[in-house]
Amino acid sequence: MINTRYLRRALKSILMFCIIACLIYVAGFYFGASSNNQITLKDLLLTSNLKLLVIFLLVFGLVHPLFGYIKQRIYVNHPLDGEKQDIIRRFANANFKLESDDNKKMVFRHQSHIVRFTRLYEDRIEVDYSSNPVTVDGLRRDADRLARAIQEIVQHES
C-alpha cells in the first residue's frame, strides 16, 4: 500500500519542480542569447526534447520525498516530560510554534508563511516522545537540526 503522506509529498514535489523548470526555461529564453534571434518560444519548445525533461522531472519529484524527509531517532534514558518546555523553547528559537500536543506527540509548524509556502506547506515537525527512542519526523534539514537540539537538551539534563 502506498503511503498517502509520500504520495502527497511526491505530487507537490513534481508540481514544484515543473513550475521551477518552466520559469527557468522562459527566463532563459527571454533573457538569454536567444532573445535576439527570430525564433519564437513556441518554436523553441517544439525543437526541444521536452519528453526527456518531463521524465526527469517526474523521476526527480518521485525520488525527492524519499531523501528529503526523515524520521530521526533519539535514544533517551528517561521520559521527556520534564524537558518538554525546554524543547518547546528551543523550537521557538528556530521559528517553530507548537501546533498540538496530544498523546505524547508534539507537532510544530514554521511561523513564517513565506517559508511554509516555499516548503509547499510540508513544514510540519512531529516529535513523538511516547516511547524510547523519541522520534523526530519531518523535512530533513529541519528534523536533523532540531533532533540534535533535543539530543543536547537530553544530554545536558543527564
GROMACS elastic network, one bead per residue, 0.5 to 0.9 nm:
[ bonds ]
;  ai    aj funct       b0    kb
    1     4     6  0.89250   500
    2     5     6  0.87154   500
    2     6     6  0.75386   500
    2     7     6  0.71572   500
    3     6     6  0.52976   500
    3     7     6  0.63138   500
    3     8     6  0.87469   500
    4     8     6  0.60575   500
    4     9     6  0.84988   500
    5     8     6  0.51994   500
    5     9     6  0.61623   500
    5    10     6  0.85175   500
    6     9     6  0.51237   500
    6    10     6  0.59616   500
    6    11     6  0.85730   500
    6    62     6  0.88163   500
    6    65     6  0.65003   500
    6    66     6  0.78839   500
    7    10     6  0.50400   500
    7    11     6  0.61510   500
    7    12     6  0.85678   500
    7    62     6  0.83812   500
    7    65     6  0.87346   500
    8    11     6  0.52835   500
    8    12     6  0.62212   500
    8    13     6  0.85804   500
    9    12     6  0.51203   500
    9    13     6  0.60369   500
    9    14     6  0.85920   500
    9    61     6  0.86686   500
    9    62     6  0.85245   500
    9    64     6  0.85355   500
    9    65     6  0.60811   500
    9   120     6  0.86642   500
    9   122     6  0.74941   500
   10    13     6  0.50128   500
   10    14     6  0.61118   500
   10    15     6  0.85607   500
   10    58     6  0.89853   500
   10    61     6  0.56345   500
   10    62     6  0.50616   500
   10    63     6  0.76092   500
   10    64     6  0.71182   500
   10    65     6  0.59529   500
   10    66     6  0.88392   500
   11    14     6  0.51388   500
   11    15     6  0.61771   500
   11    16     6  0.85641   500
   11    61     6  0.72202   500
   11    62     6  0.76413   500
   12    15     6  0.51211   500
   12    16     6  0.60738   500
   12    17     6  0.86031   500
   12    61     6  0.79986   500
   12   120     6  0.68580   500
   13    16     6  0.50390   500
   13    17     6  0.60624   500
   13    18     6  0.84649   500
   13    58     6  0.88846   500
   13    60     6  0.82795   500
   13    62     6  0.74472   500
   13    64     6  0.70457   500
   13    65     6  0.76306   500
   13   120     6  0.82217   500
   14    17     6  0.52406   500
   14    18     6  0.60911   500
   14    19     6  0.86208   500
   14    57     6  0.64003   500
   14    58     6  0.58928   500
   14    59     6  0.83971   500
   14    60     6  0.74653   500
   14    62     6  0.70424   500
   14    64     6  0.88917   500
   15    18     6  0.51734   500
   15    19     6  0.62132   500
   15    20     6  0.86497   500
   15    57     6  0.89262   500
   15    61     6  0.79738   500
   16    19     6  0.52316   500
   16    20     6  0.61971   500
   16    21     6  0.85740   500
   16    61     6  0.83805   500
   16   120     6  0.80970   500
   17    20     6  0.50892   500
   17    21     6  0.59938   500
   17    22     6  0.85375   500
   17    57     6  0.63345   500
   17    58     6  0.85900   500
   17    60     6  0.82371   500
   17    61     6  0.69215   500
   18    21     6  0.50659   500
   18    22     6  0.61246   500
   18    23     6  0.85920   500
   18    54     6  0.79730   500
   18    57     6  0.65280   500
   18    58     6  0.85603   500
   18    61     6  0.89750   500
   19    22     6  0.51402   500
   19    23     6  0.61871   500
   19    24     6  0.86316   500
   20    23     6  0.51141   500
   20    24     6  0.61514   500
   20    25     6  0.85049   500
   21    24     6  0.51356   500
   21    25     6  0.59926   500
   21    26     6  0.85808   500
   21    53     6  0.88166   500
   21    57     6  0.84244   500
   22    25     6  0.50146   500
   22    26     6  0.60702   500
   22    27     6  0.83721   500
   23    26     6  0.52873   500
   23    27     6  0.59238   500
   23    28     6  0.82803   500
   24    27     6  0.51264   500
   24    28     6  0.57865   500
   24    29     6  0.84274   500
   25    28     6  0.51463   500
   25    29     6  0.62267   500
   25    30     6  0.87926   500
   26    29     6  0.50822   500
   26    30     6  0.62257   500
   26    31     6  0.84451   500
   26    41     6  0.78966   500
   27    30     6  0.52232   500
   27    31     6  0.57397   500
   27    32     6  0.74796   500
   28    31     6  0.54035   500
   28    33     6  0.81890   500
   28    34     6  0.81356   500
   28    35     6  0.87172   500
   29    32     6  0.53809   500
   29    33     6  0.75303   500
   29    34     6  0.58174   500
   29    35     6  0.61563   500
   29    41     6  0.71770   500
   29    44     6  0.84854   500
   30    33     6  0.82522   500
   30    34     6  0.71164   500
   30    35     6  0.51785   500
   30    36     6  0.89423   500
   30    41     6  0.86640   500
   31    34     6  0.77055   500
   31    35     6  0.61308   500
   32    35     6  0.58482   500
   32    36     6  0.85497   500
   33    36     6  0.64892   500
   33    37     6  0.78269   500
   34    37     6  0.52104   500
   34    38     6  0.82288   500
   34    39     6  0.75484   500
   35    38     6  0.80244   500
   35    39     6  0.83211   500
   36    39     6  0.86191   500
   37    40     6  0.82700   500
   39    42     6  0.82384   500
   39    43     6  0.62286   500
   39    44     6  0.68606   500
   40    43     6  0.52047   500
   40    44     6  0.63093   500
   40    45     6  0.87157   500
   41    45     6  0.61511   500
   41    46     6  0.86123   500
   42    45     6  0.51253   500
   42    46     6  0.61973   500
   42    47     6  0.87023   500
   43    46     6  0.50927   500
   43    47     6  0.62308   500
   43    48     6  0.86021   500
   44    47     6  0.52579   500
   44    48     6  0.61061   500
   45    48     6  0.51654   500
   45    49     6  0.79910   500
   45    50     6  0.73102   500
   46    49     6  0.79656   500
   46    50     6  0.81324   500
   47    50     6  0.85659   500
   48    51     6  0.86614   500
   49    52     6  0.57528   500
   49    53     6  0.67096   500
   50    54     6  0.60371   500
   50    55     6  0.85039   500
   51    54     6  0.51955   500
   51    55     6  0.61879   500
   51    56     6  0.86034   500
   52    55     6  0.51219   500
   52    56     6  0.61337   500
   52    57     6  0.86410   500
   53    56     6  0.50916   500
   53    57     6  0.61784   500
   53    58     6  0.86092   500
   54    57     6  0.50977   500
   54    58     6  0.61030   500
   54    59     6  0.85957   500
   55    58     6  0.51303   500
   55    59     6  0.61423   500
   55    60     6  0.84503   500
   56    59     6  0.52467   500
   56    60     6  0.59445   500
   56    61     6  0.83640   500
   57    60     6  0.50958   500
   57    61     6  0.58629   500
   57    62     6  0.84741   500
   58    61     6  0.51103   500
   58    62     6  0.61420   500
   58    63     6  0.86441   500
   59    62     6  0.51267   500
   59    63     6  0.61630   500
   59    64     6  0.85360   500
   60    63     6  0.51870   500
   60    64     6  0.59330   500
   61    64     6  0.53175   500
   61    65     6  0.74707   500
   62    65     6  0.66818   500
   62    66     6  0.78024   500
   63    66     6  0.54512   500
   63    67     6  0.69573   500
   63    68     6  0.85986   500
   64    67     6  0.55118   500
   64    68     6  0.55266   500
   64    69     6  0.82957   500
   65    69     6  0.57961   500
   65    70     6  0.89145   500
   65   139     6  0.89196   500
   66    69     6  0.63754   500
   66    70     6  0.80290   500
   67    70     6  0.72112   500
   67   140     6  0.77084   500
   68   138     6  0.86654   500
   68   139     6  0.60331   500
   68   140     6  0.53772   500
   68   141     6  0.80883   500
   69   137     6  0.75118   500
   69   138     6  0.54609   500
   69   141     6  0.82814   500
   69   143     6  0.81188   500
   70   136     6  0.80305   500
   70   137     6  0.58225   500
   70   138     6  0.58282   500
   70   139     6  0.64271   500
   70   140     6  0.53253   500
   70   141     6  0.89517   500
   70   143     6  0.70838   500
   70   144     6  0.79840   500
   71   135     6  0.63181   500
   71   136     6  0.55423   500
   71   138     6  0.66467   500
   71   139     6  0.88650   500
   71   140     6  0.82596   500
   71   143     6  0.76095   500
   71   144     6  0.87071   500
   72   134     6  0.82204   500
   72   135     6  0.55043   500
   72   136     6  0.50051   500
   72   137     6  0.62505   500
   72   138     6  0.86487   500
   72   140     6  0.88822   500
   72   143     6  0.70075   500
   72   144     6  0.67815   500
   72   147     6  0.67852   500
   73   132     6  0.86867   500
   73   133     6  0.56872   500
   73   134     6  0.56645   500
   73   136     6  0.64352   500
   73   137     6  0.87704   500
   73   147     6  0.79112   500
   74   132     6  0.77258   500
   74   133     6  0.51954   500
   74   134     6  0.50069   500
   74   135     6  0.62233   500
   74   136     6  0.79098   500
   74   147     6  0.71791   500
   74   148     6  0.85925   500
   74   150     6  0.80355   500
   74   151     6  0.66670   500
   75   132     6  0.59760   500
   75   134     6  0.62847   500
   75   135     6  0.88058   500
   75   151     6  0.83531   500
   76    79     6  0.72982   500
   76    80     6  0.80828   500
   76   132     6  0.63555   500
   76   133     6  0.64236   500
   76   134     6  0.72717   500
   76   151     6  0.83202   500
   76   154     6  0.69373   500
   76   155     6  0.85510   500
   77   132     6  0.81255   500
   77   154     6  0.84701   500
   77   158     6  0.80787   500
   78    81     6  0.88189   500
   78   132     6  0.84755   500
   78   154     6  0.87517   500
   78   158     6  0.88663   500
   79    82     6  0.74114   500
   79    83     6  0.85521   500
   79   129     6  0.75336   500
   79   130     6  0.80935   500
   79   131     6  0.78412   500
   79   132     6  0.81118   500
   80    83     6  0.52757   500
   80    84     6  0.60526   500
   80   129     6  0.66065   500
   80   130     6  0.86856   500
   80   134     6  0.86452   500
   80   154     6  0.79489   500
   81    84     6  0.53160   500
   81    85     6  0.84465   500
   81   104     6  0.87451   500
   81   129     6  0.83459   500
   82    85     6  0.74565   500
   82    86     6  0.84691   500
   83    86     6  0.52326   500
   83    87     6  0.62681   500
   83    88     6  0.87578   500
   83   150     6  0.89601   500
   83   153     6  0.73545   500
   83   154     6  0.75798   500
   83   157     6  0.82165   500
   84    87     6  0.50928   500
   84    88     6  0.62340   500
   84    89     6  0.86155   500
   85    88     6  0.50384   500
   85    89     6  0.60935   500
   85    90     6  0.85552   500
   86    89     6  0.50362   500
   86    90     6  0.61068   500
   86    91     6  0.85932   500
   86   150     6  0.86811   500
   86   153     6  0.73534   500
   87    90     6  0.50586   500
   87    91     6  0.61634   500
   87    92     6  0.85254   500
   87   146     6  0.89943   500
   87   149     6  0.78790   500
   87   150     6  0.63230   500
   87   153     6  0.74371   500
   88    91     6  0.51246   500
   88    92     6  0.61026   500
   88    93     6  0.86824   500
   88    96     6  0.85270   500
   88    97     6  0.77553   500
   88    98     6  0.70258   500
   88   108     6  0.88727   500
   89    93     6  0.62693   500
   89    94     6  0.87647   500
   90    93     6  0.51023   500
   90    94     6  0.65487   500
   90    95     6  0.89407   500
   90    96     6  0.87198   500
   90   146     6  0.81162   500
   90   149     6  0.71561   500
   90   150     6  0.81968   500
   91    94     6  0.50164   500
   91    95     6  0.64771   500
   91    96     6  0.51838   500
   91    97     6  0.68887   500
   91    98     6  0.81984   500
   91   108     6  0.78952   500
   91   146     6  0.71239   500
   91   149     6  0.85210   500
   92    97     6  0.56834   500
   92    98     6  0.80759   500
   92   111     6  0.88237   500
   93    96     6  0.73005   500
   94    97     6  0.88999   500
   94   110     6  0.84498   500
   94   146     6  0.82616   500
   95   109     6  0.84924   500
   95   110     6  0.58610   500
   95   111     6  0.56040   500
   95   112     6  0.75469   500
   96   108     6  0.58460   500
   96   109     6  0.53323   500
   96   111     6  0.55397   500
   96   112     6  0.85932   500
   96   125     6  0.86892   500
   97   107     6  0.85229   500
   97   108     6  0.53698   500
   97   109     6  0.55523   500
   97   110     6  0.62746   500
   97   111     6  0.62059   500
   98   101     6  0.75388   500
   98   106     6  0.70515   500
   98   107     6  0.60428   500
   98   109     6  0.66478   500
   98   110     6  0.89926   500
   99   106     6  0.75310   500
   99   107     6  0.54313   500
   99   108     6  0.52247   500
   99   109     6  0.63382   500
  100   105     6  0.78684   500
  100   106     6  0.57044   500
  100   107     6  0.52465   500
  100   108     6  0.72322   500
  101   104     6  0.65122   500
  101   105     6  0.55249   500
  101   107     6  0.64337   500
  102   105     6  0.53992   500
  102   106     6  0.66564   500
  102   107     6  0.86534   500
  103   106     6  0.83924   500
  103   128     6  0.86720   500
  103   130     6  0.74577   500
  104   127     6  0.83390   500
  104   128     6  0.61610   500
  104   129     6  0.55720   500
  104   130     6  0.51137   500
  104   131     6  0.88760   500
  105   126     6  0.68307   500
  105   127     6  0.56116   500
  105   129     6  0.61218   500
  105   130     6  0.69916   500
  106   125     6  0.82328   500
  106   126     6  0.57641   500
  106   127     6  0.50768   500
  106   128     6  0.64223   500
  106   129     6  0.80335   500
  107   124     6  0.66900   500
  107   125     6  0.57570   500
  107   127     6  0.63317   500
  107   128     6  0.85757   500
  108   123     6  0.83052   500
  108   124     6  0.57099   500
  108   125     6  0.51009   500
  108   126     6  0.63598   500
  108   127     6  0.81546   500
  109   112     6  0.89764   500
  109   116     6  0.82905   500
  109   122     6  0.89632   500
  109   123     6  0.59916   500
  109   125     6  0.64869   500
  109   126     6  0.89909   500
  110   113     6  0.76568   500
  110   115     6  0.72748   500
  110   116     6  0.64361   500
  110   123     6  0.63063   500
  110   124     6  0.73235   500
  110   125     6  0.86598   500
  111   114     6  0.89597   500
  111   115     6  0.80736   500
  111   116     6  0.78592   500
  112   115     6  0.53202   500
  112   116     6  0.62563   500
  112   117     6  0.86768   500
  113   117     6  0.60925   500
  113   118     6  0.86587   500
  113   121     6  0.88724   500
  114   117     6  0.50696   500
  114   118     6  0.62376   500
  114   119     6  0.86176   500
  115   118     6  0.51307   500
  115   119     6  0.61919   500
  115   120     6  0.85713   500
  115   121     6  0.84183   500
  115   123     6  0.83313   500
  116   119     6  0.51490   500
  116   120     6  0.61874   500
  116   122     6  0.71920   500
  116   123     6  0.60614   500
  117   121     6  0.56130   500
  117   122     6  0.86339   500
  117   123     6  0.89748   500
  118   121     6  0.75381   500
  119   122     6  0.57198   500
  119   123     6  0.62000   500
  119   139     6  0.88460   500
  120   123     6  0.76305   500
  121   124     6  0.77105   500
  122   125     6  0.88327   500
  122   138     6  0.79540   500
  122   139     6  0.74331   500
  123   138     6  0.69788   500
  123   139     6  0.65190   500
  123   142     6  0.84452   500
  124   137     6  0.81982   500
  124   138     6  0.60410   500
  124   139     6  0.76709   500
  125   136     6  0.68087   500
  125   137     6  0.56534   500
  125   139     6  0.73104   500
  125   142     6  0.77425   500
  125   143     6  0.65711   500
  125   146     6  0.89116   500
  126   135     6  0.77829   500
  126   136     6  0.55965   500
  126   137     6  0.50903   500
  126   138     6  0.65678   500
  126   143     6  0.86018   500
  127   134     6  0.70716   500
  127   135     6  0.57041   500
  127   137     6  0.65875   500
  127   147     6  0.88603   500
  128   131     6  0.76362   500
  128   133     6  0.88076   500
  128   134     6  0.56992   500
  128   135     6  0.52231   500
  128   136     6  0.65779   500
  128   137     6  0.83298   500
  129   132     6  0.72783   500
  129   133     6  0.76098   500
  129   135     6  0.67890   500
  129   136     6  0.88084   500
  130   133     6  0.85904   500
  130   134     6  0.71604   500
  131   134     6  0.61623   500
  131   135     6  0.87305   500
  132   135     6  0.83539   500
  135   147     6  0.83077   500
  136   143     6  0.60493   500
  136   144     6  0.80451   500
  136   146     6  0.80173   500
  136   147     6  0.62269   500
  137   140     6  0.83410   500
  137   143     6  0.61453   500
  137   144     6  0.89273   500
  138   141     6  0.85249   500
  138   142     6  0.70534   500
  138   143     6  0.53244   500
  138   144     6  0.86366   500
  139   142     6  0.55746   500
  139   143     6  0.57157   500
  139   144     6  0.82089   500
  140   143     6  0.52391   500
  140   144     6  0.58098   500
  140   145     6  0.83320   500
  141   144     6  0.54931   500
  141   145     6  0.62056   500
  141   146     6  0.86208   500
  142   145     6  0.52110   500
  142   146     6  0.59759   500
  142   147     6  0.82975   500
  143   146     6  0.52264   500
  143   147     6  0.57888   500
  143   148     6  0.84968   500
  144   147     6  0.51195   500
  144   148     6  0.63067   500
  144   149     6  0.87549   500
  145   148     6  0.53134   500
  145   149     6  0.64992   500
  145   150     6  0.89822   500
  146   150     6  0.63029   500
  146   151     6  0.85430   500
  147   150     6  0.50673   500
  147   151     6  0.61325   500
  147   152     6  0.86303   500
  148   152     6  0.61580   500
  148   153     6  0.86537   500
  149   152     6  0.50849   500
  149   153     6  0.63497   500
  149   154     6  0.87311   500
  150   153     6  0.50486   500
  150   154     6  0.61821   500
  150   155     6  0.85776   500
  151   154     6  0.51010   500
  151   155     6  0.60611   500
  151   156     6  0.84172   500
  152   155     6  0.51340   500
  152   156     6  0.59208   500
  152   157     6  0.85519   500
  153   156     6  0.51331   500
  153   157     6  0.62642   500
  153   158     6  0.87675   500
  154   157     6  0.52565   500
  154   158     6  0.63286   500
  155   158     6  0.51441   500
